[in-house]
Amino acid sequence: MNLFSLGLSHHTAAVSLRERFAVGDDQANAVMRGLREGAGLEEIVLLSTCNRVEVYGVAQDPAAAMEAVVAALQRRAGRAAEFARFTGGDSVHHLFRVAAGLDSMVLGETEILGQVKDAYAAAFGAGHTSAVLNRLFQQAFRAAKQVRSETEIGRGAVSIGSAAARLAASDLGDLSACRALLLGAGEAGEDVARSLHARGLMELLVANRTFSRAEALAAALGGRAVEFERWRDHLATADIVIACADAPSRLLRADELAPFLAVREERPLFLLDLAVPRDFDPAIRVLRGATLHDIDDLEAVAREGESLRAAEVEKAEAVIAAQVAEFARRAAERPALAAAA
């Protein structure tokens, strides 16, 4: 089996490193095409989320291909990194666990399956997959579905949004007197907004580049949409600022925030940056009156309740093992059938 996978994840790389290797949706096709040509790959799928950047590939010489892919990714990022590497059945096992939420920051979370599906759909639509990766990803989706239906691994799981709201409440206390400014109304932003709303948030302001999307989310939660270009107008009165926008550069630098903090009359400002690459300047952490968290700071919060799901992990791993064996059996049968024909 000429299959391999490699990548960085929250297990081994901090967000400061992951953001250097992150690939935006608008860049994914070009990056996959470049990797195929430069590393001699027959097939490729690129998965880039806030918590992982992974490449799944097929090549005649997987070891040489992995070296070439790592070198290309490091050149693009301008940084060296230690990549986890898998070949053959280990790659199958890794992907199945990822799709099922067993390798996630939040054990058993469901968002990752949608992200894996989107990554595969992008690669398939651009013609970067063929027989091996098509079979692999389709079975990964079946494995994830079986884990969901036959175990309770998702029982008590928190989402990134609910973890974010919990972290805000731990820093600020009662949110019923707080005003939140949300930058980005995508899936992550909506998750955070709904979680803050459920905790009794006093007011929600939503800024998004597509204004109609900001309007829709704000209307659903009794909030108010603001023009993305004018979000700084509301910074002085916000108590919570959440960033999950796909910005090409930092949205807020420390020197830009300092004047706003000076007029806040000692009211603390909670900032949470869920974007990868990050939207807020990490130097904000040293400013008095502001507390900045990033996606990695959510891990401890996200792991709350994991003990409720621990008993289901063994069942889930058994499902994954059976699906991996099934994939290997079918892969072995195909050459035999071809030879017989």
N, C-alpha and C positions, 0 to 999 in steps of 0.2 A: 504494500500500500504506500504510494508516494505522497502521502498526506502529511502536512505539518501545521503547527500553529505556534505563534510566539506573541509576546505582548508584555505590557506593563499594567498593573492594576493597583488599587488602593492597598492591597496586601503588602506590596513591596516598594511602591513609589509614592512619595508625597505629591500633593496637588501642584507644588511648585515645579516638579519634574514632569508630571503628566500633562500639564498645560503646554509644555514645549513640544510635546509629541502629538497633541490633539489635532484632529482633522475635521474641519467643518463640513457640513453637508455639501456645500458648494464646491468643495475641493476634493471630495472623495473620489470621484470618477478619474480625475487627472492623476491623483496619487496612485490609485490602483493600476491605471494604465502604465504609469512610469515604473512601478514595481514589477509588473508583468514583463515589460520589455527589458528592464535592467537586470532582473534576477532570473529571467528565463522561466517564468511561471506559466503553467498551462491554465490554471484557474486561480482566482483570488476572491476573498471577501474581506473587507475592512470594517471592523467594528470600533467605533470611537464614541465613548460616552463620558460622563463626568468622572466615572470611577475606573475606566479601563480604555486602553488602546490596544487592539489585537488584530493580527493578520492570520487568516486561515488560507492555506495555499496548497497547490498540487504541483509537483515538479519531479522531473526524472531523477534529480540528485537533491533530495531534501536538505541534506547538511550544507551543501554549497549554496543552495537557494536561501536558506536561513541566514547565512553569513552575509549574502548580498543584500537581503531585505533589511537586516539590522543596520548595515553600513549606510544604506540609502536613507533610512529613517533618522539615523543620527546626523547625517549631513543636513537633512531638511530641518531638524530641530536645533542644530548647532550645539548639541550636547551628547555626551556619552551616557549610556544607561545599561543596566543589567536586565536583560529580557528573560522572562520565563519561556522555555522552549519545550515543545512536545512533538512527537512524531507518531505516525500510525495510530494504533488503538488508544494511546494516551491522549492524542489530539481529539479523538472522538469523545472520550470520557470527559475531557475538560469542557468541550463545547456543550455537551448535554447537561453538565452541572451548571454552567453559566446560564443557559436558557431556562433552567428550572429554578433559578434563584438560589442555588446552594453555594455559590461562590460570591454572593453579593454582600455589600456592607450591611444591608438589612436582610438577614436570613429569611428566605422564603418570599421576598418581595416580587411583585408581578410586573413592575415596569420594565425590567430587563428583557422579558420575552418580547415585548413590542419593539424594543430597540434592536434586538437580534433580527427580528423579522424585517424591520426597516432596512438594516444593513444588508441583509441577503437580497431583498427586493431591489435595492439600488445596484448591487453587483450583477444580479440576474438581468435587470433591465438594460444594463450597459454592455451585456454580453461577456462578462468576466467569469461566468460559471459554466460548468458543463456537467457531465455525468456524475463525477465523484462528489463535488460540493452540492449539487442539487439533491442527491440522495442524502448526503450528510445532514444538510440543514432541514430538509423535510422530516427526517427522522428525529432530529433534535426537537422540533416543534411537537411531534407526537410524544416524545419522552416527557417534555415539560407538561403537556396536557395530562398525561397519565399520572405524573407526580401530583398534580393539582387534584385530580379526581380520586386518587387512591390513598392520599395522605392528608394530614392537616398541617402541613408545613407552614402554611400561611396564617394559621390561627394566632391571633394576637400580634401579628406583624405590624409594625408602624411604617408609614411611608416616609420619604424624605420630607414631604411637606409637614406631616404631623410632628416629625422630629424637630423640624425648624421651629414650629410654633411652640413646642415644649421648651426648646432652648430659649426662645424669646421670653417665655413666661418665667423661666428660672432666673433670668437676668433682671427682668423688669417687674415681676410680680403680676398683679391683676392687670389684664390687658383691656379692661372695659373703659379705661381712660386714655388709651393709647391710639395714636394715629399712625397707620402704616402706609408706606410708599413702596409699591411693587414695580420693579423695572423688568418687564418681560412677562407676557401673558400667554406663554406656551404651556405645555403640559405641566412642567415643573412649577411654573408661576401660579397656575390655577390650583395645583395641589396645595401650595403654601397659602394662597389666599383663602381657600375654603377651610383650611385648618385654623388659620388665625380667626376667621369669622366664627367658627364653631367655639372658639374660646372667648367669645364676647367682645371682640375688637370694636372700639368705638367708631373708627372711620377707616375706610380703605380707599386709597388713591391708586389707580392703575395707569401706568405709562407703557405704551407699546408702539413700535414703529408703524404697525398697521393699526390705525386708530379705531377702526370698527371692532377689532378683536378686543381692544381695551374696553370699549363701550359695552360689549356683550358680557364680559366677565364682571365688570363693575355693576352692571344692571342686575345680574344674577345674584349678587351679594349685597345689594343696597349701597354700593360704593360710588365712586366718581372717577370717570376717565379724564386723564390729562394728556396734553400733547407731549410726545416723547422729547421734543426739542426744548420743552419748558419744565422738565421735571425738577431742575435745580431750584425753580421758584418756590417749591414746596419743601425744600430740604430743611429750612430753619424751623419749621413747625412739626416735622415728622419725629416720631419717637422710634420707629422701626423702619429701616430701609433694606429691602430684599432685592438682590440683583440676580437675575437668571436670564439675562439678555445675551444673545449671540453677537457680541460687539467686536469689531475689528481691532479695537485698542481699549485701554483702560477708560472707563466711564468717569471715574472720580479719583483724583490724586490727593495726597495728603495736604499739599499746600492750598488746594481748592477748598477742602473741607474746613480747614482751620478757622477762617473768618465766620463760618456758620456756627461753629461751636462756641465762639466768643460771645455770641448774642443769645445763647440758649438759657442763660440764668441757671446754670448748674443742672439742667435737665439732662439725664444721660441719653445718649443716642446709641441704639443697638443696630449694627449693620451685619448682614449676613450675605456672603458672596457664594452663590451656588453655581456660578459659571466656571467652565473650564474651556479655554483659558479664563483667568479671573477678570472680573469687571472692575474691582476696586484695588487701588494701590495697597500692597501689604504694609507699607510704611504708616498707614492710618493707625495701625495697632499702637503706636507710641504716643498718639495724641491724647491729651487729657480730655475726658468727657465723652469719648467714643470707645465702644467695644466692637471690635471686628472679628467675626468668625468666618471660616470657609467650610467647604464641603467636608473636609477631613475632621473638623471639630464636631460633626454630627454623629460620628461613629459610636461614641459611648452612649449617646442618647438613643440611637437607633437599635442598639443591642439590648435595650430594656425589653423584657418580655421574652427573650430568647429561650429562657429555661422552659417556658410553656411549650416551645416547639422542638426542644432537644430530643424528646422521645420519638418524634416523627422523622428525624434525620436518618436514622437507620433504615426505616421503611423506604424513604426517598432514595437513599443510596442503593438499595436493592433494586428498585425500579430502574435506576440509571444503569446499573451493572447488567441487568437483563437486556436492556435496549442496546447497550454497547456490544454485547455478545451477538445479538440479532443482526446488527449492522455488519459485524465481522463475518458472520455466517453467510449473509447475502453477498457480500463483497467477494468471498471465496468462491461462491457458486458461479459468479458471472464469468470468470476466466474458463472454468470447466465447461460451461454451456457454450461459450464461444469456440472452444477447441473441438467440442463434439459436433458443432455445426459445420 
